[in-house]
Amino acid sequence: MWKRIALILLLVLSFSVSNTDVAIAAGLKSFVNTIDGYQFLYPNGWVQVKVANGPDVVFHDLIEVSENVSVVISPVPGGKTLTELGTPTEVGYKLGKVALAPTDSGRTAELVNALERESDGKKYYILEYLVKLPDKQERHNVASVAVSRGKLFTFNASIPEKRWQRVKQIIDQAVISFSVY
């Protein structure tokens, strides 16, 4: 009898360890925009909100409403590729200055990580920032940037720094899931 219990516990433990990605994905929902040609996963319990003259789409947490993900679509001058816009670090610094901490905003954005990845033949830059707001609050922002059909797509996740460690894994999964076509 003890052998049977031990075997069941071993099977349950090995199944749960080998399927951590499935557990993460189970906490995510899918959003697809076939008109603009992008898709991503976002956390369960988050809702879409309309923002006038802003991002193409925004989702935020129902409880922690300052936790959000958004997609911004911008034209790319001269039909440049992502590589022609610069390295991940160069694009990261530009994006930080223009979008996260523009002049006279009182915010600062420190680029803490810049990576390049490829998925389905498309190049993406993954950019991670620590943003300080004028009221001394800190936020963690992670973006995935890609160019497709002459447009720059920026998927951004913004989380209060005090909650970052708790939600990092699921937010990273959402950022990596972003794809353009």
N, C-alpha and C positions, 0 to 999 in steps of 0.2 A: 504494500500500500504506500509506503514512504517513497519507494522508487517511482511510482506513478505520479505522486504529487511533485516530486523533484523534477521529473520529466516535463510535466505541464508547466511548472514555473520556469524551467529552462527554455521551453518553446515560447512562452509569453515574453520573457525577457529578450530573447534573440529577435523575435518579431518586432518588438518595440524599438530596439536599438537600430535595426536595419531599415526601419521605415520612418526615420525622423523627417525626411523630406516630404513624405506623404502627410505626416501630421501637420507640417507647416502649410502645405498646399491646401489642406482641409480647412484652414483658417482664412482662406482667401476666396474672393469672388472675382469673376472675370468681367472686364469692360472692353467692348469692341466698338470702334468708330470706323465703319466701312467707308464713309464719305471722305474723311481725311486720311484714312489708311494707317491706323495705329491701334494697338491693344495693350492691355496690362492687367495685372491682378491687383486687387486692393483688399484690405482687411475686412472680414465680416463685421457687421455692426457699424460700418461707415455708410454715409448717405451722400448722394450727389447734391450739390448746391449750385444755384445759378449765380454767376458773378458778371455784372455788366462791365463791358469794356476791359475784360481781363483775360484770364486763361481760357482755353477752349473748353476745359472741363475741370471741375474741382470736386473732390470727395473729402469729407472730414468725419472724424469720430463723433458719435452721438454724445458721448460723455465728456471726453477731452476734446472740445471743439477746435482747439488750436492745433491739434494734430491733423495734418492734411496731406493729400497728394494732388498734384495738378499737372496739366499738360499745356504748354505754351507753344504755339506755332508761329514762326517768323520767316520772312523771306531771306534767302541767301543771295547776297550780291554776286552777280556774274556766274551763277550756277556752280559755285565751288563745291568741292567734296568736303567731307569732314576733315580729312587729312590736310587739304589746302587751307582750311581755316586755322590750322595750327596743331601742335602736339596736345595731348590731354592736359598737360600743365598750362600751356598757353591759353587754350580755350577755357580752362577752369578759372584762370585769373581774370580773363575778359568777362566771363559770365558773372563772376563774383562782384566785379565792379559795376556792371550794367544792371543786373537783375536783383542781386541780393543786398548790395550795399552801395547804391548810387550816391553820388556827391550830394551833400546837404541832407542826407536821410538820417544822419546820426547813428547809422548802423555800421558795423565792421564785419567783414566776412574773411575768415582765414581758411584758405584751401589746405586741408590736411591730408588729402589723398587724391590721386588722379591716375586712373587705369584705363587701358584700352582693351576692349573685347570684341570678338566677332561672333555673330550668330546668323545663320542662314544667308551668308554672303554679305551681310551688312555690318558696318563698323559702328561701334558705340563707345563713347567715353563715359566712364563712371566717375563722378566727381563728388567728393565729400568735403563739407564745410562745417566750421564752427562759427555761428553767427551771433554777434553780440548786439542787442537792441539798446536804444537810448536809455531805457529804464533799468539797465544792467541785467536784464534777463538774457539767458543764453539758449540758443536753439541749435539743433543738429539738422543739417540739410544734406540730402543725398540726391544727386541728379543723374539721369541717364540722358545723354545727348546723341542725336543721330541726324543725318541729312538724308532726305529722300525727296525725289521729284522737285528739286530746287527749293526745298523748305527745311528749316532747322527745327527739329522737334526736341523739346526739353521736357522731360518728365521729372518733376521735383517732389520729394517727400520732405516735409518739415515737421520736426518733433521737438518739444521742449527738452532741453538737455537733461533735466531731472528725470525724465522718463525714457531716455534713449536706451540705456542698457536693458530695460525691460522689454522694449519693442523692437530692438535692433534686428533680430533674426527675421521677423516677419516683414519689416520694412525693406531690408536687404533683398528678400525674396521678391517683393513687389517691384523694386527698382530693376532687378535683373530680368524680370518678366516683360518689361517694356519692349515692344518691338514695333517697327514701322514696316510698311510694305508699299 
